[in-house]
Every structure is written in C-alpha cells, then in structure tokens.
C-alpha cells in the first residue's frame, strides 16, 4: 500500500509523466536485479526500432511515429542517431513539418 502512495505522489509531482529514473526505486523491490536504467533504455530502443520497422513495412510512418522515434533516440543519449533520423525525415515523402 505504501508503494501505491509513493507512485501517486511521484505522478502528482509533475504535469507530465515522471521520469523512469524516479519510478525505478519505488518499483524495484519486485523487479529482478538485472533491470537497471541502462537495461530499460536498451529495451525501449529495441521496442522503438521494432515499431519503426513495422510502421515502415506497413507504410504508416507519419509525423507522430517519426517524432516518437526521435524522442526515444534522444532520450537514450544517442544524439547522433537522433540528428541523423531528423535529417532523413524528408525520405518519408508525405510527412510535413512546421
């Protein structure tokens, strides 16, 4: 029950979603030892690349998908990859940017 209170307090402390780094210590008790911030970043990247490949294969890449992928790359500290992705946005044809 104390964990739920801590989670609610963490979510109420910001207008958006709280950082995964703030949530990990609260939830860690039931998580295996191999789950670390680095592991979560790697897993997030794997999932994002899978979704991006599927969206490309299905021809449904749009601004939202590209911006999501850009955010994942930048959040993982892969700024070079994020900039490269941004530079190649025009390869997706019908996607327009303001």
N, CA, C and O atoms as CSV, one atom per row, in Angstrom:
chain,resi,resn,atom,element,x,y,z
A,1,UNK,N,N,0.823,-1.201,0.000
A,1,UNK,CA,C,0.000,0.000,0.000
A,1,UNK,C,C,0.863,1.260,0.000
A,1,UNK,O,O,0.501,2.252,-0.631
A,2,UNK,N,N,1.993,1.235,0.694
A,2,UNK,CA,C,2.882,2.390,0.719
A,2,UNK,C,C,3.443,2.664,-0.666
A,2,UNK,O,O,3.685,3.816,-1.025
A,3,UNK,N,N,3.653,1.596,-1.452
A,3,UNK,CA,C,4.208,1.765,-2.793
A,3,UNK,C,C,3.233,2.545,-3.679
A,3,UNK,O,O,3.650,3.409,-4.451
A,4,UNK,N,N,1.941,2.243,-3.569
A,4,UNK,CA,C,0.936,2.957,-4.360
A,4,UNK,C,C,0.924,4.438,-3.988
A,4,UNK,O,O,0.800,5.297,-4.861
A,5,UNK,N,N,1.052,4.738,-2.699
A,5,UNK,CA,C,1.095,6.140,-2.264
A,5,UNK,C,C,2.314,6.846,-2.845
A,5,UNK,O,O,2.213,7.987,-3.294
A,6,UNK,N,N,3.470,6.172,-2.840
A,6,UNK,CA,C,4.677,6.775,-3.400
A,6,UNK,C,C,4.534,7.006,-4.903
A,6,UNK,O,O,4.967,8.034,-5.421
A,7,UNK,N,N,3.926,6.048,-5.597
A,7,UNK,CA,C,3.722,6.197,-7.043
A,7,UNK,C,C,2.783,7.364,-7.315
A,7,UNK,O,O,3.058,8.186,-8.189
A,8,UNK,N,N,1.687,7.446,-6.586
A,8,UNK,CA,C,0.752,8.567,-6.759
A,8,UNK,C,C,1.437,9.901,-6.484
A,8,UNK,O,O,1.233,10.875,-7.210
A,9,UNK,N,N,2.255,9.938,-5.426
A,9,UNK,CA,C,2.972,11.162,-5.091
A,9,UNK,C,C,3.940,11.551,-6.218
A,9,UNK,O,O,4.064,12.729,-6.550
A,10,UNK,N,N,4.615,10.575,-6.794
A,10,UNK,CA,C,5.558,10.830,-7.881
A,10,UNK,C,C,4.830,11.361,-9.107
A,10,UNK,O,O,5.304,12.300,-9.746
A,11,UNK,N,N,3.674,10.771,-9.449
A,11,UNK,CA,C,2.907,11.245,-10.600
A,11,UNK,C,C,2.314,12.625,-10.354
A,11,UNK,O,O,2.202,13.420,-11.287
A,12,UNK,N,N,1.934,12.922,-9.125
A,12,UNK,CA,C,1.342,14.227,-8.842
A,12,UNK,C,C,2.387,15.338,-8.800
A,12,UNK,O,O,2.038,16.518,-8.774
A,13,UNK,N,N,3.658,14.969,-8.792
A,13,UNK,CA,C,4.723,15.955,-8.707
A,13,UNK,C,C,5.099,16.610,-10.021
A,13,UNK,O,O,5.938,17.511,-10.050
A,14,UNK,N,N,4.481,16.163,-11.118
A,14,UNK,CA,C,4.805,16.787,-12.405
A,14,UNK,C,C,3.566,16.814,-13.284
A,14,UNK,O,O,2.623,16.048,-13.086
A,15,UNK,N,N,3.591,17.718,-14.262
A,15,UNK,CA,C,2.454,17.833,-15.171
A,15,UNK,C,C,2.423,16.687,-16.173
A,15,UNK,O,O,1.347,16.272,-16.603
A,16,UNK,N,N,3.584,16.175,-16.546
A,16,UNK,CA,C,3.674,15.065,-17.495
A,16,UNK,C,C,3.916,13.775,-16.746
A,16,UNK,O,O,3.603,13.647,-15.563
A,17,UNK,N,N,4.477,12.826,-17.462
A,17,UNK,CA,C,4.832,11.558,-16.827
A,17,UNK,C,C,6.134,11.725,-16.066
A,17,UNK,O,O,7.031,12.428,-16.532
A,18,UNK,N,N,6.258,11.089,-14.895
A,18,UNK,CA,C,7.523,11.199,-14.158
A,18,UNK,C,C,8.629,10.419,-14.859
A,18,UNK,O,O,8.368,9.527,-15.666
A,19,UNK,N,N,9.836,10.767,-14.542
A,19,UNK,CA,C,10.994,10.087,-15.097
A,19,UNK,C,C,11.005,8.630,-14.644
A,19,UNK,O,O,10.663,8.315,-13.504
A,20,UNK,N,N,11.403,7.754,-15.558
A,20,UNK,CA,C,11.529,6.340,-15.205
A,20,UNK,C,C,12.566,6.167,-14.102
A,20,UNK,O,O,12.492,5.225,-13.312
A,21,UNK,N,N,13.531,7.078,-14.051
A,21,UNK,CA,C,14.561,7.010,-13.009
A,21,UNK,C,C,13.992,7.296,-11.622
A,21,UNK,O,O,14.540,6.833,-10.621
A,22,UNK,N,N,12.905,8.051,-11.554
A,22,UNK,CA,C,12.241,8.278,-10.266
A,22,UNK,C,C,11.354,7.100,-9.889
A,22,UNK,O,O,11.175,6.808,-8.707
A,23,UNK,N,N,10.796,6.420,-10.896
A,23,UNK,CA,C,9.891,5.307,-10.621
A,23,UNK,C,C,10.624,4.011,-10.280
A,23,UNK,O,O,10.112,3.194,-9.515
A,24,UNK,N,N,11.807,3.817,-10.836
A,24,UNK,CA,C,12.534,2.561,-10.616
A,24,UNK,C,C,12.743,2.254,-9.133
A,24,UNK,O,O,12.431,1.146,-8.697
A,25,UNK,N,N,13.267,3.211,-8.336
A,25,UNK,CA,C,13.480,2.864,-6.927
A,25,UNK,C,C,12.194,2.480,-6.189
A,25,UNK,O,O,12.226,1.668,-5.265
A,26,UNK,N,N,11.085,3.054,-6.591
A,26,UNK,CA,C,9.809,2.738,-5.945
A,26,UNK,C,C,9.372,1.316,-6.310
A,26,UNK,O,O,8.887,0.570,-5.460
A,27,UNK,N,N,9.546,0.958,-7.560
A,27,UNK,CA,C,9.068,-0.325,-8.062
A,27,UNK,C,C,10.115,-1.431,-7.987
A,27,UNK,O,O,9.792,-2.604,-8.172
A,28,UNK,N,N,11.327,-1.076,-7.726
A,28,UNK,CA,C,12.460,-2.000,-7.821
A,28,UNK,C,C,12.304,-3.245,-6.958
A,28,UNK,O,O,12.804,-4.305,-7.334
A,29,UNK,N,N,11.645,-3.157,-5.843
A,29,UNK,CA,C,11.568,-4.282,-4.915
A,29,UNK,C,C,11.125,-5.572,-5.599
A,29,UNK,O,O,11.623,-6.648,-5.267
A,30,UNK,N,N,10.209,-5.479,-6.533
A,30,UNK,CA,C,9.715,-6.670,-7.216
A,30,UNK,C,C,10.396,-6.919,-8.551
A,30,UNK,O,O,10.083,-7.897,-9.230
A,31,UNK,N,N,11.312,-6.061,-8.932
A,31,UNK,CA,C,11.998,-6.226,-10.202
A,31,UNK,C,C,13.262,-7.059,-10.009
A,31,UNK,O,O,13.913,-6.978,-8.967
A,32,UNK,N,N,13.600,-7.852,-11.007
A,32,UNK,CA,C,14.858,-8.600,-10.923
A,32,UNK,C,C,16.052,-7.640,-10.907
A,32,UNK,O,O,15.956,-6.498,-11.355
A,33,UNK,N,N,17.166,-8.129,-10.384
A,33,UNK,CA,C,18.362,-7.288,-10.258
A,33,UNK,C,C,18.909,-6.813,-11.594
A,33,UNK,O,O,19.544,-5.760,-11.657
A,34,UNK,N,N,18.675,-7.573,-12.671
A,34,UNK,CA,C,19.245,-7.179,-13.958
A,34,UNK,C,C,18.542,-5.973,-14.566
A,34,UNK,O,O,19.044,-5.408,-15.538
A,35,UNK,N,N,17.417,-5.569,-14.037
A,35,UNK,CA,C,16.708,-4.406,-14.578
A,35,UNK,C,C,17.312,-3.139,-13.971
A,35,UNK,O,O,17.200,-2.875,-12.774
A,36,UNK,N,N,17.938,-2.387,-14.826
A,36,UNK,CA,C,18.591,-1.141,-14.427
A,36,UNK,C,C,18.152,-0.047,-15.399
A,36,UNK,O,O,17.504,-0.342,-16.402
A,37,UNK,N,N,18.490,1.193,-15.120
A,37,UNK,CA,C,18.158,2.251,-16.092
A,37,UNK,C,C,18.750,1.973,-17.481
A,37,UNK,O,O,18.104,2.237,-18.495
A,38,UNK,N,N,19.962,1.446,-17.523
A,38,UNK,CA,C,20.592,1.131,-18.814
A,38,UNK,C,C,19.820,0.031,-19.540
A,38,UNK,O,O,19.623,0.110,-20.753
A,39,UNK,N,N,19.387,-0.985,-18.813
A,39,UNK,CA,C,18.612,-2.080,-19.408
A,39,UNK,C,C,17.294,-1.544,-19.956
A,39,UNK,O,O,16.873,-1.922,-21.050
A,40,UNK,N,N,16.644,-0.665,-19.197
A,40,UNK,CA,C,15.372,-0.088,-19.635
A,40,UNK,C,C,15.547,0.747,-20.897
A,40,UNK,O,O,14.700,0.706,-21.789
A,41,UNK,N,N,16.642,1.508,-20.980
A,41,UNK,CA,C,16.910,2.287,-22.187
A,41,UNK,C,C,17.114,1.368,-23.386
A,41,UNK,O,O,16.571,1.618,-24.463
A,42,UNK,N,N,17.903,0.296,-23.199
A,42,UNK,CA,C,18.135,-0.647,-24.299
A,42,UNK,C,C,16.841,-1.286,-24.756
A,42,UNK,O,O,16.589,-1.406,-25.955
A,43,UNK,N,N,16.021,-1.696,-23.803
A,43,UNK,CA,C,14.743,-2.343,-24.118
A,43,UNK,C,C,13.823,-1.363,-24.843
A,43,UNK,O,O,13.143,-1.736,-25.799
A,44,UNK,N,N,13.801,-0.113,-24.390
A,44,UNK,CA,C,12.984,0.909,-25.030
A,44,UNK,C,C,13.430,1.123,-26.476
A,44,UNK,O,O,12.598,1.247,-27.374
A,45,UNK,N,N,14.754,1.167,-26.699
A,45,UNK,CA,C,15.283,1.313,-28.055
A,45,UNK,C,C,14.894,0.131,-28.931
A,45,UNK,O,O,14.484,0.313,-30.077
A,46,UNK,N,N,15.021,-1.086,-28.394
A,46,UNK,CA,C,14.642,-2.280,-29.158
A,46,UNK,C,C,13.177,-2.215,-29.569
A,46,UNK,O,O,12.836,-2.471,-30.724
A,47,UNK,N,N,12.323,-1.875,-28.628
A,47,UNK,CA,C,10.889,-1.795,-28.919
A,47,UNK,C,C,10.587,-0.706,-29.949
A,47,UNK,O,O,9.780,-0.912,-30.856
A,48,UNK,N,N,11.237,0.455,-29.808
A,48,UNK,CA,C,11.004,1.556,-30.741
A,48,UNK,C,C,11.476,1.189,-32.145
A,48,UNK,O,O,10.803,1.514,-33.123
A,49,UNK,N,N,12.609,0.525,-32.259
A,49,UNK,CA,C,13.100,0.119,-33.581
A,49,UNK,C,C,12.171,-0.919,-34.219
A,49,UNK,O,O,11.954,-0.901,-35.431
A,50,UNK,N,N,11.630,-1.813,-33.407
A,50,UNK,CA,C,10.671,-2.792,-33.919
A,50,UNK,C,C,9.431,-2.085,-34.465
A,50,UNK,O,O,8.975,-2.387,-35.568
A,51,UNK,N,N,8.893,-1.152,-33.698
A,51,UNK,CA,C,7.693,-0.409,-34.113
A,51,UNK,C,C,7.979,0.395,-35.378
A,51,UNK,O,O,7.155,0.436,-36.291
A,52,UNK,N,N,9.145,1.032,-35.430
A,52,UNK,CA,C,9.501,1.830,-36.605
A,52,UNK,C,C,9.609,0.943,-37.843
A,52,UNK,O,O,9.123,1.313,-38.912
A,53,UNK,N,N,10.237,-0.220,-37.711
A,53,UNK,CA,C,10.364,-1.134,-38.850
A,53,UNK,C,C,8.994,-1.610,-39.317
A,53,UNK,O,O,8.741,-1.702,-40.518
A,54,UNK,N,N,8.118,-1.907,-38.377
A,54,UNK,CA,C,6.764,-2.354,-38.718
A,54,UNK,C,C,5.984,-1.234,-39.399
A,54,UNK,O,O,5.276,-1.474,-40.377
A,55,UNK,N,N,6.111,-0.009,-38.882
A,55,UNK,CA,C,5.420,1.134,-39.483
A,55,UNK,C,C,5.936,1.389,-40.898
A,55,UNK,O,O,5.154,1.702,-41.796
A,56,UNK,N,N,7.245,1.257,-41.099
A,56,UNK,CA,C,7.809,1.438,-42.441
A,56,UNK,C,C,7.299,0.356,-43.382
A,56,UNK,O,O,6.940,0.645,-44.524
A,57,UNK,N,N,7.264,-0.893,-42.912
A,57,UNK,CA,C,6.800,-2.006,-43.744
A,57,UNK,C,C,5.329,-1.839,-44.123
A,57,UNK,O,O,4.923,-2.184,-45.233
A,58,UNK,N,N,4.543,-1.313,-43.200
A,58,UNK,CA,C,3.111,-1.131,-43.447
A,58,UNK,C,C,2.794,0.200,-44.132
A,58,UNK,O,O,1.645,0.457,-44.491
A,59,UNK,N,N,3.803,1.039,-44.310
A,59,UNK,CA,C,3.599,2.329,-44.970
A,59,UNK,C,C,2.795,3.323,-44.161
A,59,UNK,O,O,2.083,4.154,-44.726
A,60,UNK,N,N,2.898,3.249,-42.845
A,60,UNK,CA,C,2.106,4.145,-41.993
A,60,UNK,C,C,2.976,5.114,-41.189
A,60,UNK,O,O,2.544,5.636,-40.162
A,61,UNK,N,N,4.191,5.349,-41.658
A,61,UNK,CA,C,5.061,6.294,-40.965
A,61,UNK,C,C,4.500,7.695,-41.155
A,61,UNK,O,O,4.276,8.138,-42.281
A,62,UNK,N,N,4.277,8.382,-40.049
A,62,UNK,CA,C,3.788,9.756,-40.104
A,62,UNK,C,C,4.587,10.599,-39.113
A,62,UNK,O,O,5.550,10.122,-38.511
A,63,UNK,N,N,4.185,11.830,-38.955
A,63,UNK,CA,C,4.892,12.750,-38.079
A,63,UNK,C,C,4.965,12.226,-36.654
A,63,UNK,O,O,5.993,12.367,-35.993
A,64,UNK,N,N,3.884,11.624,-36.178
A,64,UNK,CA,C,3.844,11.120,-34.799
A,64,UNK,C,C,4.841,9.991,-34.595
A,64,UNK,O,O,5.549,9.952,-33.589
A,65,UNK,N,N,4.893,9.083,-35.544
A,65,UNK,CA,C,5.839,7.958,-35.450
A,65,UNK,C,C,7.271,8.485,-35.473
A,65,UNK,O,O,8.098,8.079,-34.656
A,66,UNK,N,N,7.561,9.384,-36.402
A,66,UNK,CA,C,8.913,9.927,-36.510
A,66,UNK,C,C,9.316,10.715,-35.266
A,66,UNK,O,O,10.436,10.574,-34.776
A,67,UNK,N,N,8.419,11.533,-34.762
A,67,UNK,CA,C,8.727,12.291,-33.550
A,67,UNK,C,C,8.916,11.377,-32.344
A,67,UNK,O,O,9.776,11.631,-31.500
A,68,UNK,N,N,8.120,10.318,-32.260
A,68,UNK,CA,C,8.287,9.349,-31.183
A,68,UNK,C,C,9.646,8.674,-31.246
A,68,UNK,O,O,10.322,8.514,-30.230
A,69,UNK,N,N,10.040,8.279,-32.452
A,69,UNK,CA,C,11.335,7.637,-32.633
A,69,UNK,C,C,12.464,8.610,-32.317
A,69,UNK,O,O,13.463,8.234,-31.705
A,70,UNK,N,N,12.303,9.845,-32.731
A,70,UNK,CA,C,13.295,10.881,-32.437
A,70,UNK,C,C,13.446,11.071,-30.925
A,70,UNK,O,O,14.560,11.205,-30.419
A,71,UNK,N,N,12.338,11.082,-30.225
A,71,UNK,CA,C,12.356,11.255,-28.772
A,71,UNK,C,C,13.048,10.084,-28.083
A,71,UNK,O,O,13.818,10.281,-27.143
A,72,UNK,N,N,12.777,8.868,-28.546
A,72,UNK,CA,C,13.407,7.682,-27.951
A,72,UNK,C,C,14.920,7.735,-28.149
A,72,UNK,O,O,15.681,7.497,-27.212
A,73,UNK,N,N,15.352,8.048,-29.366
A,73,UNK,CA,C,16.790,8.107,-29.646
A,73,UNK,C,C,17.455,9.187,-28.791
A,73,UNK,O,O,18.511,8.947,-28.204
A,74,UNK,N,N,16.852,10.363,-28.718
A,74,UNK,CA,C,17.432,11.459,-27.936
A,74,UNK,C,C,17.430,11.134,-26.444
A,74,UNK,O,O,18.400,11.429,-25.745
A,75,UNK,N,N,16.356,10.533,-25.955
A,75,UNK,CA,C,16.270,10.183,-24.529
A,75,UNK,C,C,17.296,9.135,-24.129
A,75,UNK,O,O,17.729,9.081,-22.978
A,76,UNK,N,N,17.677,8.309,-25.084
A,76,UNK,CA,C,18.677,7.276,-24.810
A,76,UNK,C,C,20.097,7.836,-24.908
A,76,UNK,O,O,21.067,7.104,-24.709
A,77,UNK,N,N,20.221,9.128,-25.213
A,77,UNK,CA,C,21.526,9.745,-25.305
A,77,UNK,C,C,22.214,9.514,-26.636
A,77,UNK,O,O,23.411,9.762,-26.776
A,78,UNK,N,N,21.457,9.040,-27.611
A,78,UNK,CA,C,22.011,8.775,-28.940
A,78,UNK,C,C,21.728,9.969,-29.848
A,78,UNK,O,O,20.954,9.879,-30.801
A,79,UNK,N,N,22.371,11.080,-29.528
A,79,UNK,CA,C,22.090,12.326,-30.228
A,79,UNK,C,C,22.490,12.270,-31.697
A,79,UNK,O,O,21.818,12.858,-32.545
A,80,UNK,N,N,23.570,11.573,-32.003
A,80,UNK,CA,C,23.978,11.424,-33.400
A,80,UNK,C,C,22.919,10.703,-34.202
A,80,UNK,O,O,22.598,11.109,-35.319
A,81,UNK,N,N,22.369,9.631,-33.641
A,81,UNK,CA,C,21.296,8.880,-34.308
A,81,UNK,C,C,20.056,9.741,-34.441
A,81,UNK,O,O,19.386,9.708,-35.473
A,82,UNK,N,N,19.742,10.513,-33.406
A,82,UNK,CA,C,18.567,11.381,-33.445
A,82,UNK,C,C,18.712,12.439,-34.537
A,82,UNK,O,O,17.766,12.697,-35.281
A,83,UNK,N,N,19.880,13.043,-34.633
A,83,UNK,CA,C,20.115,14.057,-35.666
A,83,UNK,C,C,20.071,13.438,-37.057
A,83,UNK,O,O,19.533,14.036,-37.989
A,84,UNK,N,N,20.631,12.252,-37.199
A,84,UNK,CA,C,20.597,11.564,-38.490
A,84,UNK,C,C,19.159,11.247,-38.894
A,84,UNK,O,O,18.780,11.422,-40.051
A,85,UNK,N,N,18.370,10.783,-37.941
A,85,UNK,CA,C,16.961,10.491,-38.207
A,85,UNK,C,C,16.234,11.765,-38.630
A,85,UNK,O,O,15.465,11.758,-39.591
A,86,UNK,N,N,16.481,12.849,-37.913
A,86,UNK,CA,C,15.840,14.119,-38.235
A,86,UNK,C,C,16.239,14.588,-39.642
A,86,UNK,O,O,15.401,15.057,-40.412
A,87,UNK,N,N,17.518,14.456,-39.959
A,87,UNK,CA,C,17.994,14.870,-41.285
A,87,UNK,C,C,17.364,14.049,-42.398
A,87,UNK,O,O,17.254,14.519,-43.530
A,88,UNK,N,N,16.946,12.820,-42.084
A,88,UNK,CA,C,16.365,11.933,-43.098
A,88,UNK,C,C,14.838,11.912,-43.082
A,88,UNK,O,O,14.228,11.082,-43.755
A,89,UNK,N,N,14.212,12.814,-42.323
A,89,UNK,CA,C,12.747,12.857,-42.280
A,89,UNK,C,C,12.151,13.026,-43.673
A,89,UNK,O,O,11.077,12.495,-43.956
A,90,UNK,N,N,12.835,13.758,-44.538
A,90,UNK,CA,C,12.302,14.018,-45.877
A,90,UNK,C,C,12.203,12.740,-46.719
A,90,UNK,O,O,11.508,12.724,-47.734
A,91,UNK,N,N,12.883,11.684,-46.310
A,91,UNK,CA,C,12.806,10.400,-47.023
A,91,UNK,C,C,11.425,9.766,-46.911
A,91,UNK,O,O,11.110,8.821,-47.634
A,92,UNK,N,N,10.604,10.286,-46.008
A,92,UNK,CA,C,9.278,9.691,-45.780
A,92,UNK,C,C,8.179,10.410,-46.555
A,92,UNK,O,O,6.994,10.255,-46.259
A,93,UNK,N,N,8.583,11.201,-47.555
A,93,UNK,CA,C,7.665,11.782,-48.517
A,93,UNK,C,C,6.554,12.645,-47.992
A,93,UNK,O,O,6.707,13.863,-47.892
A,94,UNK,N,N,5.425,12.034,-47.652
A,94,UNK,CA,C,4.224,12.802,-47.343
A,94,UNK,C,C,4.236,13.429,-45.955
A,94,UNK,O,O,3.291,14.127,-45.588
A,95,UNK,N,N,5.275,13.194,-45.190
A,95,UNK,CA,C,5.351,13.771,-43.852
A,95,UNK,C,C,5.751,15.229,-43.978
A,95,UNK,O,O,6.751,15.557,-44.616
A,96,UNK,N,N,4.961,16.102,-43.364
A,96,UNK,CA,C,5.280,17.525,-43.435
A,96,UNK,C,C,5.618,18.030,-42.059
A,96,UNK,O,O,5.100,17.533,-41.059
A,97,UNK,N,N,6.493,19.026,-42.003
A,97,UNK,CA,C,6.940,19.595,-40.737
A,97,UNK,C,C,6.719,21.085,-40.752
A,97,UNK,O,O,6.862,21.743,-41.782
A,98,UNK,N,N,6.372,21.604,-39.602
A,98,UNK,CA,C,6.103,23.033,-39.487
A,98,UNK,C,C,7.317,23.735,-38.925
A,98,UNK,O,O,7.298,24.953,-38.748
